[in-house]
Amino acid sequence: MSNQSQEQQLKKYQLFDKDIEGMFDDITAIACESCNTPFAMLSFIDTNTQWVVSQNGSFPSQIDRKKSFCAHTIENNDLFEIPDTLLDKRTSENEYVLQAPCIRFYTGMPIINSDGITLGSICVLDIKPNVLSKYQKSILRLLAKDILSQLELRKKNLELSKLKELHHLITENNPDLIFAKDSDFKILHANSAFISLYPQEMRDKVIGYTTIEGYNEEEVEAFTAQDRLAFELGQTQTTEKIKFPSGETRTLYTTKTRFEDEAGEAYILGVARDVTEREKLIDKLKKSNADLDEFAYIASHDLKSPLNAIKRLVSWIEEDSKEILIGESLEHFGMIKNRIDRMNSLLKDLLNYSRVGKNDGTPQKLNLKETALNCFELLDLPKDFTIDVEDKELTLP
């Protein structure tokens, strides 16, 4: 066992906090009485020091590990005994043997946790040589087990306390509304975000209440409908508009989940996210899309009519002047009609673009060659550039 591992384990139990004072005094008193010795001590040991946390006697609260009897105990996995300290070379020169209180007898039991780390020891001491009986040794072993049980319970309580602090930190700094209800729909827990939605004078009427005590039966039924479903189905999700006692109406996306305690009592945990601003934005986007649809329809419809009129007019002029116009002039009339057709195609595309994402289920057809040639006309390419595209029709879902 490394000293570093031992020190890390001692920190987990927070053995040097003030609240541990007096925690084991009954155990050291029982050790003295059971073993019929004047001294007993419970201590924990790190790299350099033996820390005495409880004792019957007058030993210092800190003892140099080199001078410690218990330093020998923690090197063993079971009870360690020195019947006469003057006759044992490990302790014969110890100052607590040669000077007051002149210890002549020592028996210690190591305290080993579930990870196999020795934390310290429970020991008894006498000013005359001695040997413990089998019964007294069994008592010392039982006391060591009891100490370890209390230490493990302390560690678990410390871990739970940390988890509770973390839970409190998370819920109190969470903008979502978090609450828990019992089967009578009474609120047992609610975070600050939830409680802040109530006026100051009503906030002490949230925990332990349903908050709907003043409503009529029909309103209560509507308000608790999702709670009932959560208890029945295990979980519900809904988006709802709720008017709070503050007079403010908010849109909430709420998830309610049933859970049970150790006794099988059912509760629901609710997490409500305020989506009021999101819903407002969605409404704005819907209106914007509707405006775009209207614009695209008007633009394509209103512009098509004059374009068709221009095309007809050009055709008439071309027909009336075909005997007068020759060469490039006739080509120019063809180019005008071509550009008009292209403009009509662009208007059609504008209308189709405005409908992107609004598929009505009708398959759309696309001619690959026609589309490629339309794109070709938009590019400023050399006259000798040619493009060869297969005349295929694609059907788009």
N, C-alpha and C positions, 0 to 999 in steps of 0.2 A: 504493500500500500504506500503510495507516494504521499509526502506531506502536503503537496499541492491539492491532491484529491481530497484529503482530510479537511483542509481549510475550506475548500469549495463546499463540502457537505455541511460544515458548521455554519456557513453563511446562509444556506438554504433554510436552516431551522431558526435563524436569528437568535442564537442562544445568548447573546450578550446584551440584548435589549432589557430595559428596566422592568418590563412586565413579567420577566421570568423569575424575578426575586420572590422568594417565598413559595414558588410553584411546587418545589420538591421537598419542602421542610418536613412534611409528614413522613416521607419515605426515609429520610436520614434518621428521623426519630425512631421509626420502626426498626431500622437496621441496628441501631444502638441497643434497643430493648431486646430484640430477638437474639442478637449475638452476645449480649451481656458485655458490651465494651463501652468505655467512656467517650470514645470518639467515632464519628462516621462522617463521610463526606461524599458528595457527588461533584465530580469535576469533568470538564471537557478539556482536551489537549490539542494544541496546534503545534506548529513547528518548534517554537521556543518556550511556550508557556503552558502551565497547568492552571486553568481558570476554575476556581472553586465557586460554584453557584449555590450550594446548600451544604451546611455542615452542622454537626453537634461537636463543638470544640472551639478553639481559638486560633485556627490556622489563618495565614494571610489569604486574601482573596486571589492573589496571583503568586504562583510558585515557579521558580526557574525549572524548566523541564529536566535539567541535569541533576537537580536536587529532589526530583519528584519520585515517590514510591510508585505512583500510578503509571509512570513512563514504562515500568517493567510490565505492568498488567496489560497494557494495550498491545504488547508484543505477543500476547497469547490469545488463544481463541476461547479459553475457558478460565475458570477461577484460578487465581494465582495467590499463593500463600507463603509468608515468611514467618515461621513460628518464633524465631528469635533473631532480631535484626542485628544484634551484636556479633552473632555467629555466622552471618551471611556476608560474604565479601562484597556483594552488590550494595549493601546498606550500612556496613559497619562503620564507615567514615562519614555517613550522612549527618549534617548538622542538627537535624531534627531528632536524631538518635543520641548524639553526644551532648546536645543542649536541650533545654526545655522546649517541648514537653517530654523529651526523653522517650521516644516511641520505641517499644521493644517487640511489638507484634503488629503484623499487617496482613490483611486479606482483601483482595480486590477482585471484582468481577467486571470484565470489559463489556461495554455497551456497543453492540455491532448492529448496524442497520441492514436493511434488505439488500443493499448494494455491496455488502461485505466490508463496509468502511467502519473502522472503530472510531467512535466519536469521543469516548472518554471511559469513565469507570465509576462504579459505586463501591466504596471500600469501608472497612471498619478497622480501627486501630486501638491498641492498648498500651499501657505503660509497663506491662509485665508480659513475659512470654506466654504464648497461648496457642491453642489449636481448636478450630471450629469443629463442631459435631457435624455429622452427615445432615441432620435436620437443619442446622443453622446455615450450612452451605446452600441447601435447597431454597431457604428463605432468601438468601442473597441473590441467587439466580432468578427467583421469581420477581424480586424488586427490580433487577436489571431489565427484565422483560416489561414490567409495568412502566418503567422510565421510558423505554423505547416506544411503547404504545402511545404514551403521552406526547413524546416528541413527534411521532408520525402524525398524530392527530393535530398537533400544533402546525406542522408543515402543511398539511392539507388545508387547515383553516387559513393559513397565510396565503396559500395559492388561491383559495376561494375568494379571499378578501381582494387579492389583486385582480382576479377575474371580475369581481363585482365592481371594482373601481374602473376597470376597462369598459365594462358594459355601460356603466353610468356615463363615462366619457363619450362613448360612441353614441348612445341614445340622446344625450343632452346636446351634442354638437351636430346632430343629424337634422337637416331641414324637413325631412319627412315627418308626418304625424304618426307616432308609434304609441299603441295602447294595447291593453289586454283586458278581456272581459270574462266574467264567470257565466255559468249557465242561466243566471237570472239577469244577464245583460248589464250587470254592475261593473263599472270601470275599476279595476284593481291597480292598474299602473298606466301612467301616461307621461310622455316626455314633455319638456318645456314648450316645444313647438306646438304640441296639441293643446296644452293648457292655456297658452298665450292667445288662443282664438276666442277665449271667454273673457268677458269684462272682469276687471279686478275684483269686484264684489262677489263674483260667482265662482272664482277659482277654487275656493275651499269647499265647493259643492260638486267637485268633479270626481275625485277619488272616493270610491265607496258608494257612488250614485250612478243611476242610469243616464242622468242628465235629460231625461224626457218625462220626469215625474209630473210636469205640469201640462202634458199634452193629452188630447182626447184619445179614445181607444183606436180609432181609425188611423190617426197620425202615428201612434205608437206601433201599430201593425206594419205600416209602410216603412217606418224608420228602422225596425228590427228585422225586416224581411231577409236582408243579406246575412245578418247574424245567424238567423235560424238555418239558412241554407249552408252556412259554413259548418255549423254543428252537425248537420245532417250529412253533407257531402264530403267534408274534410277540408275543402278550400273553395273560395269563390273569388272572382275578379270582376270588378265592375267600374265603370266611369259614371259618376253621379254629381249632380249639382246640389250643394247643401248650403242652406242659409244658416249661418251661425248666430248665436245670441248677440254677438257684437253688431249684427245687422248686415254683415258682409256675406255675399254669396260667392262661393268658390267652387271650381270644378276639380274633383278629386278622382284619381285613379287608385282604387283601394283593393288590396289583397287581404283576405281574412283566412287564417289557417287554424284549424283545430289542433290542440295538443292536450295531453293528459299529464297529471302529476303522478307521484308514486302511488297514491291511493286510488288512481283510476278516475279522478275527478276531471271532467272536461272543461276546457277553456278555449278561447280563441285569441289569437294574436293578430292585430290589425296593423297594417302599414299603408298609410295613405299618402300619395304623392300629389302635391298641388300642381295641376296641369292647366290652370286657368289661362296663363299666358300662352301656353302651347296651343290650346284650343282657339284662342283669339287669333293666333297666327295662322292656324289652319283655315279658319273662316276667311281671313284676309286673302289667303292663297286661292281659296275656292272662288272668291269674288274676282280676284285678278285673272284667274283662268277663264271665268265666264266672260269678263270684259275682253280678253284676248280672242275668245271664240267669236264674240260679236264683231270685234274689229276685223278679224280675218274674213268673216262671212261678208260683211259690208264692203271691205276692200276688194275682195275677189269679185263680188257681184257687181258693184258699181263701176269697177274699172274694166270689166269684161265688155260691157255694153258699148262704151266709146271705142274700145279697141276693135270690136267687130264692125262697128260703123266705119272706122278708118279703113279696115281691110276691104270692106265692100266698095268704099269710095275709090280706093287705089285700083281695085279690079275694074271698076267702071272706066276710070281714066285710061288704064292700060288697054282696055278693049277698044275705047274710042280712038286711041292714038297709036294703035299697033302698026298702022301703015305709015305713020310719020316717024315714030321712034325706031331707032335701029341700034344694034351693037350694045355698048355698055349701058345705054339708057334703059333698054329692056331688062338688062341684068339688074339694074338698080331697083326697078319695080319688083322683081323677084326677091331681092334682098329685103325690101320693105315688108313684103308679105311674110317672109321668113322670120323677121324680127317680131312681127305681130304675133305669129304662132308661138314664138319663143316666149314672149311676154305672157300669153295666155297660159302656157305651160308653167311659168313661174308663179302665176297667181294660183293655179291649181295646187302647186307644191306648197305654197304658203298656207292654203286652207288645210291641206293634209298635215303639215307640220303642227298646226294648232291643235290637231286631234291626236298627236303622239301620246301614247299611254292611255288612250280612251278607246281601245279596240272594242268594237261592237260585236265581234265574233265573225264578221263577214270576211272571207279570204280576199286578199288584195293581190292583183296581178301586176307584174313588172316585166316589161320587155327589155331584155339585156342590151340588145343592139341599139334600140331607140334611146335608152338612158345614156349609154356610152357616147352616142353621137351628140346628144344634147350637151353633155359635159365637154365634148371636144370643141363645140362651137364657142364655149366660154373661154377657151384658152387661146392665147396669142401665139400660135405655132406657125412655123414656116409653111409656105404653100405646098411644098413638095412632101410634107409630112402626111402619111396616111395611117389609117387605123382599120383593122379588120376584126370585127366582132361577130360572133355566132348569133344568128337570129333565134334566140331562145326566149321563151316566156316563163317567168318564175311565178310561182304562187306562194305568197307570204301569208302565214296564219295571222 
